[in-house]
Amino acid sequence: MKILGIGNAIVDVICKVEESFLDQNNLAKGNMKLIFDQNEFQNLLSSLKIEKTISGGSVANSIVGLSQLKNEVGFLGKISDDDLGEKYEIGLKSENVDYIYSKKKEDLPTGTCLILVTPDSERTMCTFLGTAGKINENDVNVEALKKSEMIFLEGYLWDEGEPKKAFDKAINNANKVAMSLSDKFCVDRHKSHFLNLVKNKLDIVFANEEEIMSLINTNNFDEVINFAKEVNKLIIVTRGEKGAISIKGSSVTETGIKKNLNIVDLTGAGDLFASGYLHGYLNNFSQKDCLEKGTEMSSKIIQQMGARL
């Protein structure tokens, strides 16, 4: 297959909220909060009206986008044999994604992400990882890795202990490795490890401006470009209103944003940007065309609710 995504198998639960809800629950707007207590998560959800429930997870969203662009793709993520797990698997298979995981009854339920959309279309996430966060090296199918041109990992998945072993096994058996830094929360939590991955293990890195600047402790974007040139990896950065940029060695390519969009929900913008870019990369597009395909896909997704087209 062209690409195998490995990430948190999470069911997205999308709700519209007022700004005051974020303040009342001490949530940092635009960021992701991990919730470790299932009761705390249920309490948060109980007061909300659910707009939409859909199979999600950052890399899974990207993989579905790649499938919709007619690439042969697979996904590996840990679910439990429960109602949400079944919905998750059906959701991926309906999108022609080869789901490479045999579910069984786990101690923890299938993971859930509460996506809170404020009136300005910004999204704030509360994630109860459930069994998704318990992925281990035994869950990683080496045969599937070797049959894929590339694997795509998410920073959300990286954690000390078993998830790190799963990550390492995937990287060590892959033909080529792409990864998204996922969220500033993840970068700040695992900075030294992520820096090591970017410098020594990854072929392609996706980040937004905030994430990559946090990774190298700078407020100056010129330093990001210098860093990328120095490590000589393909680094792709989305920059909001400033568009997107790819850097590999001395080659720097930029593209602008689409104008006059009816923005409804920013959920999945980075995920679908990655799917468009990787579609171009896997099909030998120029860097400019890769960036433009990424921008096209992210522009489509932010004009609807949820992270799936």
N, C-alpha and C positions, 0 to 999 in steps of 0.2 A: 504493500500500500504506500501511498505518498507520504502520509504523516500519521503518527500515533500520538494522541494527546494523553497526558497523565495528569490528573488533577483531583480536586475535591469534588465528589459527586454530591451535589447539593440541590435540594428542591427550593426554588425561589418563590417566596410569598410576597407579592407586591401590594403595598398599601399607600394610600395618599394621606399625608398628615400636614398639620400646620407647623410653622416654625416653633411654636410654644411647646409642642410635644417633645421636640428634641431637647429644649431647655429643661423641661420638667424631668426628663430621664437622663440628663447629663451626657448627651450624645454629641460628639463633634461632627458638625455638618460636613458632608462630603467624604467622610472617612468610614472605616470599617471597625466595628467593635466585636471582639470575640466574647461570647457568653458561654461559660463553662457549666452553669447550673440549669438543668432542663426546666425546673420550676420557674426560675427567673425569666427564661425565654417565653414560657407559656403565659406568664402574667403580663408580659409586654404585649403579646399577641392578642390576649383576650379582650382588650379594650379597642381593638381596631377592626375596621371593615376591610376585608380582603378583596382586592380588585382582580387579581389574577394569580394562579398557581401554575408554575411551569418548571420542567427539568432545567437546572442551571448549573452554576459553577463556571468560573472564568474561562478555563481552557476548553471545557465542554461547549461553551457558547461559541468559541472560536472554531472548534472542530465542526459544529453544525453549520456555521457559515461557510466553511471550506467544502462541506458536502453539498450545500446548496449551489456552490460554484462548480459542481460536478467533479470534485476531486475524490479519490478513493481514500477514505479515512477510517480511523478507529479511535476508541477512547477506553481508557482504563481508570476506574475509580471505584472506591469501596462503598457498597451499600449493604443494608440489612434486608433480609427476606421479610419485609413488612409492606404495608399498603403504599407508603411513599416510595419505598424501594422499587416496588413493581411499577408504579407510575413513572418513576425515573427511567427505568430500563425501556419501557414501552415508548416513552418520549424520544429517547435517542434512536431506537431502532426504526421508528416511524420517519426519521430524518436520514435514513440510509447510512447510519453510523454503525460500524462493526463494534459492538460492545464486548470488550474482552475482559469479562469478570463473571465468575459463577457465584451468585449470591447465596448466603446461608443465614440462618438466624444468628444475629450477633447480640452481645450484651447491651450495646447502645443502638438507638434507632438510626435510620437514615438521616443524614445531615439536612439542616434547613437554614436558609438565609432570609431574614426579614428585610425587605428593601423598602425603605421609607422615602417616598417622593414628596418633596415640599412644593409649594406653589410656583417656585422659580425653576422647577424641573430638576433640581439637584437631587442626587440620591445618597442616602446615608444607610449603611448596612449594619445589621446585628446578626451575627452568625453563630448558630449552635452546630458545631461540626459533627456531633454524633459519631457514628462509626467511620465516617469519611476521614477523620483525623487520626484513625488508628491503622492506617495503611502501613503494611510492613513489606519486607523484601520478598516474602513468600507470595505476596499478591502480584508481584511483577513478573510478567510472562516474557522470558528472554527470547523465545522464538518469535513472538510478535515484534519485539524491539528490532531484531536483526532483519526482519522482513520489511521494515519501514525505512524509507529514505531519510526520515528525520523524526525526532520526537519533540514534542512541545510541552514544557513543564510550566507550572505556575508557582510564584513565590508563596502564595497562600498555603501550598502543600508542605513547604519545608518546615520542619520542626525537629528539635533534638530527639534522639532516641530512634524508635522504629521508622517514622517517616523519613528521617535522614538516611537510614540504611536503604530504604526503598528508592530514594532519590539517587543515591550513589550507584546502586545496582543498575538503575535505568541509564544513567549517564555513561557508566563503564561499558555497557553493551550496545550503545546506540551508534549509528553511523554518523549522525549529525545532531546537535542539540540546540534547540531554541528555548528561551525562557522569558516569561514576563515577570518583572519585579512585583507586579500586582497592586501594591498599596504602600503608602509611606509608613503605615503602621508596621507592615512586614519588614520593610527596609530598616527602620529604626530598631526593631526587635532583634534582627539577625544581621546587623551591618557588616561585621567582620567576615561572616560566612558568605554573605552575598557578594562581597567584594572579591573574595577568593574565587567564587564561582565565575564571576564576570571575567576576572583576569586569566583564570587557568582552565576552566572546564567548559565554558559555553562557546558556541559558534555565533549565535544570534541572540541579542538582548532587546527586549521591548520594555520601555519605561515611559512614564510621563515626566514632565519637566521637574515637578516637585520630588518625585522618587529618585531620579538620577542625581539631582543636586544634593539631596540628603545623603545619598550613598557615598559621595566623595566630599561631603562637608564643605559646600561652597554656595555662595549667593550669586556667582557670576557664571553665566551660561558659556562664556568663552572657555572657561576651565573644563566644562563638560566636553567640549569639542576637542580640546587638547588631550584630555584623559582618553577619549575614544581613539584618537589617532595613535596614542602611545601604546594602548593595549592591543591595537590592531584587530579588534573584533568588530563584527557588524552590529552597530548599536543604532536602534531606531527610537526616536523620542517624539512623542506627541506633545504639542505645546499650546493647546487650547486655541485661542484666537490667532496665534502666530503660525498655525499650521503644523506641519510635521517635518522631521529632518532625519536623514540616515547618514551615518558616518562609518567609513571603513578605510583605515589608513589615511592617505591624503585626500581621498575622495569624499566630498560633502555634497549632499543633494537635498534640496528643500522643495516643499510644495505648500500651497496656501489652503484655506478652508473653503467650503461651499457657502455661498451667501444666501440670505433670505429664506432660511429654513424655519419651519414651524416646529420648534423644539418642544417636545412633550415630556421626555424622560431621558436623562443621560445614562441610565443603566445600560451597560453593554457596549458603550462607545469604544472603549479601548479593546474589548474582546473582538468586536467586529472589524475594527481597524486592523488588528493582527491577522484576522482571517483573510481580509482583502490583500494585505501586504504579502502574506505567505503564499496565497494563490499565485500572485505575480512571481514571487521568488521561485516557487516550485515549477513554474511553467516558463522560466527563463525570460521574464519581462526585464526591461531596464529598471534601474533604481527609481527613476522619476515615475515610471508607470506603476511600479509596486506601491509607492507612496500614494499615488492618485487612486489606485484601486482600494487601498485601505481607507482613504478619505471618503470615497464613494460609499463604501459599506457602512462606515460609522455615521455618515450623514443620513443614511436611510433609517438606521436603528433608532436614532434620537428623535425621530418624528413619530414614534409610536411608543406604547407602554411595553416594558419588558426587553429582554436581551436576545430575543429570537425573531428573525424576519419571518 
